Amino acid sequence: MFSRIPSTLLASAALLAAAAAPIAASAQAASEQVRIRGTIVRVDAKTLVVQDRGGEVVSLARPADMQLSEVYRIKLADIKKGSFIGTAAMPQADGSQKALEVVVFPEAARGTGEGHRPWDLLPQSTMTNATVADLAAAPKSVKGGQQLRLTYKGGEKTVIVPPDVPVVTFRPGTEALLVPGAKVLVNAQEKNGTPTALRVTAGRNGFAPPM
């Protein structure tokens, strides 16, 4: 019924691609992906239909090799020195980053997407995937939070994590997650002219992936 990726998402992907390291135009077109955050409307063995956060309904092909993960809450205290994390954040005037969410990667996923880059959770937001080199109490202005020094190849960032920011991790998902009403983050790509779901991250019992 609906078979196109929303134009707003395509524009967002184009902006992200422009900010990334230059690559050949043909390779960029072949590898371009978008992120769709929303709610499952309908799902079957071959199709995933999602209403995105802007209200548009998107129909995606569901290939047999589509990856499925469950995202779930953990505690701020579960962020340890040496943890490999990903954090969407907002740049601050003092050069630090204020976390919007934190993902603690399982050890098997250490190194995934390492680095610092623009992100599309909110306007001007960033994503840093890096190792926690040091942690301390956040400044008094963020009572109860954590201050993280993150290091990655070629750089480091200081991230302030407020106590109310969602901290999550993930594990392999099951079909039980893919039900109407489930909140999802879908990585999608057009393949042979058809918008296709490559990877789905889903929450259980109404929990929305915060990334």
N, C-alpha and C positions, 0 to 999 in steps of 0.2 A: 504494500500500500504506500508506505513512505520509504524511499530508497536512496535518499541523498544525505550526505553529511552536511550539517548546517553551514551556511556561508560564513557565519560569525566564527565558527570553529576553524574553518579553512583559513580565514584571515589571521586568526591567532597563530595558527601553525606557521603561516608565512612570516609573521613577525619574529617568531622564535628561530626559524631557519635563518633569517637575515642576521640575527645576533650570533649565530653559531659560526664556527670556522668555515671559510669558503670551501665549497666543493663544486664539482661540475654540475651544471644545471640538470643534465639528464639523470645523474645519480641522485640528485636531490628529489626530483619528481618520483623516482622509483622507490625511495625510502621514506618519503614524508608520512608522518603519523600524526594523529590528533588524539586528544584526550576528551572523552565525553563523560561528564559527571551528571548522574541523574538517577532515575527510578525505572526498574523493569516494568514494562507494560504487559509484555507477552513473551514467551520463550517456548521453542520446541527444539527438536533435534538439529534443525538446520538454520534457524533464524532466532535472532535476539532483537527485540523491539524495546527501545529505551526512550523515555521522555527526559530530555536534558534539563538542566537547571534554568534555562531560559523559556521552557515550555514547549519547545519543538520536539516532535516525535521522529525518531530516527530508526530505520530498519536496517539491521546489519546481518550479513551472512555469518553463520556460526560454523567454522571449519572443525574437522575432527580433532585437529591438534591445538585448538584454542586453550590457552593456559587459564587456570582458574585458581585464585587464591582467596583465603578468608583473612580479613583484617579485623583485629580485636584489640581492645584496650589493655594496656599495662600501666604500671605506675611510673611517676616521674623518677622515683628512686631506682627504677630498673635501668636507667641510663648510667652506665659505669665508665670509668676511665678505660680506654681501649675499645669501647663499643664502636661499631661502624653504624652510623646513622644517616638518615636523610631528613632534612628539615626545610619546609617551606617557610619563608620569613619575609619580613619587611625591612628594608634598609633604614637605619636610624641616622640622625644628624652627626652622631659621634663616630660613625663608621662601623658600628656594630650592627647586628641583625636581630630583630625581635621575632621569635618563632611564632608561627601560626599553627604548627603541628610538628610532631617529631615521630619518625618511623625508626625503630631499632631493628636493624636487619638481622635475621638469623645468620649464624656463623657461615653457613654454606653460601650465603649471598654477599659475603664481605667483598667490597670493591665495586659493587654494582653502581654504574653511573658516576664514578668518583669525579668530583670537581664542583665548580660553582657556576651557575648559569641563570638566565631569566626563567621565570615560571609563570604559569597562567592561572594560579588559584585566585589571585586578586590582581588588579592593576599594579604594576611596579614590583610585584613580588618576585622572590628569587628562590632557587633550590640549591642547597649545599649537601652533597653526599661526601662524607668525610669521617675520619676517626676522631674520637674524643681524646684529645691529648691531655687535657686538664679540665677539672670541673670544680666549681666553688659556689658559694651562696650568691644569688643574684644581688644587685645593688638594692639598697633600702627602698628605693622607689618601686621595686617589684618584689615585695615581701613574700617569702615562701617559695620563690622561684629558684632557678639554677642558672649559673653562668657557665657556658661551655666554650673551651678553646678547641676549635676543630682544625685539623690539618689534613691537607690533600696534596697530591702531587702539584707543585708549583705555587702553593699558597696556603693561607690559613684565614679563618674567620672567627670572630667572637660572637656567640649567639646567646641571647638572653631568653630563657624559657619561663614564661609566667606559669604560676601553679595551676591555672585553669585550662591551659592548652592541652589538647588531646595528645597523649603519647600512646603509640600503637606498635604492634608488630604483626607479622602475618605467617600463615602456614598454608599448606596445600588445601584447596577447597574441595567440596563435594557438590554433587548435583542438588542437594537439599538447599543450597544457597540461592539457586536460580529460580526464584518464585516471583510472581507479580507483587510489586510493592517493595522489593528488596532494593536497597541503595547500592549503587555500583559506580566504579570508575572503570571506564572501558578505553583501552588503547586500540585505536582503529586505523585502518589503512585501506585505501582503494586498491583492489586487486582485480585485474581484468575488467575494470569498469564497475565493480561491485564493492560498496563499502563493506568491510570485513572486520569482525572483532578478532584481534590478535590475542588480547589478554584482558581478563575481567578480574577486578578486585572487588569483592563484595563483603558487606557487613551482615551480621545476623540480627534478627529481631529489630529491624529498623535502624541499626547503627550505620551511619554513613561514613565511607572512607574519607578521612579528613584531608587527603592529599590533593 
